[in-house]
Amino acid sequence: MTRAYVFPGQGAQTIGMGRALADAYPAARAVFDEVDAALGENLSALIWEGDQDALTLTENAQPALMATSIAAMRALEAEGIHVTDAAFVAGHSLGEYSALCAAGALTLSDTARLLRIRGRTMQDAVPVGVGAMAALLGLDFATAQSVALEAASATEICQAANDNDPAQVVVSGHRAAVERAVEIAKTRGAKRALLLPVSAPFHCALMAPAADAMAAALDAVAIATPRVPVVANVRAAAVTDPALIRALLVEQVTGSVRWRESVMFMAEHGVTEAWEIGAGKALSGMIRRIAKDIDCRAVGTPDDIAAALATKA
């Protein structure tokens, strides 16, 4: 079977994630130690013993989810399962940074610092309450795009932010425009349309200040050629050139996460199994709805690794 490793985005965070990995694998614990050192704080204590609301803050959730994913990847490597066993890696939004780190394009310390900057600048780009995001369920992407266009105005942005799967599109922008999109979607046949409990309108033009900040931050770090091609969110195609990776990470802040197309790209290029590395199983659900022939497996605990090893054997 041809494998892809995929890495989750924001929303998968839970208190305690990754702790069993750190207890079972020294290589996994070393990931959390290095992230703590890179950030100059005890993020692992928040992840394992802290408050869910504090963990959910964008500036914490992004490096925390990445650390958990890389800890799982290092635990797999300790068992002889390597990133180069995959044909592609990919991640949803912040998960693209996890994918790049796993593939060796970014160092772990740089990835942690970049995601802390990314989380803070995305949160600070728009005053709380000005923006919103909403999930439109039961509409295809073209219909959702037309809903967003109709909801927008000369002064209020509404864009399709996440093309998650054939029946789930997230729109983002000014709160009033997003609220209009929710009502319009209901008239267009959406099964459900609801505002999401997020603190900022991610992946739309309102994030331009964060994109500028990320351009400066990314210019200050080295990006190597990844050991495995990375399927980029905004291209829905595999990339390996470091300069292009840098540019696409900046574009990703304001651009749409083309997850449905990314999965289709991997399926069209022979991928038959996807391992979701880190917290949760959200991507596995999306992948099953996009490409039913791809076998999905979540790998976020020692038991998950044991099951993967048993299958490999």
Stockholm file with secondary structure:
# STOCKHOLM 1.0

chainA/1-313         MTRAYVFPGQGAQTIGMGRALADAYPAARAVFDEVDAALGENLSALIWEGDQDALTLTENAQPALMATSIAAMRALEAEGIHVTDAAFVAGHSLGEYSALCAAGALTLSDTARLLRIRGRTMQDAVPVGVGAMAALLGLDFATAQSVALEAASATEICQAANDNDPAQVVVSGHRAAVERAVEIAKTRGAKRALLLPVSAPFHCALMAPAADAMAAALDAVAIATPRVPVVANVRAAAVTDPALIRALLVEQVTGSVRWRESVMFMAEHGVTEAWEIGAGKALSGMIRRIAKDIDCRAVGTPDDIAAALATKA
#=GR chainA/1-313 SS CCEEEEECCTTCCCTTTTHHHHHHCHHHHHHHHHHHHHHTSCHHHHHHHSCHHHHHSHHHHHHHHHHHHHHHHHHHHHTTCCGGGSSEEEESTTHHHHHHHHTTSSCHHHHHHHHHHHHHHHHHTSCTTTEEEEEEESCCHHHHHHHHHHHCCSSCCEEEEEEEETTEEEEEEEHHHHHHHHHHHHHTTCSEEEECCCSSCCSSGGGHHHHHHHHHHHHTSCCCCCSSCEEETTTTEEECCHHHHHHHHHHHHHSCBCHHHHHHHHHHTTCCEEEEESSCSHHHHHHHHHCTTSEEEEECSHHHHHHHHHHHC
#=GC SS_cons         CCEEEEECCTTCCCTTTTHHHHHHCHHHHHHHHHHHHHHTSCHHHHHHHSCHHHHHSHHHHHHHHHHHHHHHHHHHHHTTCCGGGSSEEEESTTHHHHHHHHTTSSCHHHHHHHHHHHHHHHHHTSCTTTEEEEEEESCCHHHHHHHHHHHCCSSCCEEEEEEEETTEEEEEEEHHHHHHHHHHHHHTTCSEEEECCCSSCCSSGGGHHHHHHHHHHHHTSCCCCCSSCEEETTTTEEECCHHHHHHHHHHHHHSCBCHHHHHHHHHHTTCCEEEEESSCSHHHHHHHHHCTTSEEEEECSHHHHHHHHHHHC
//
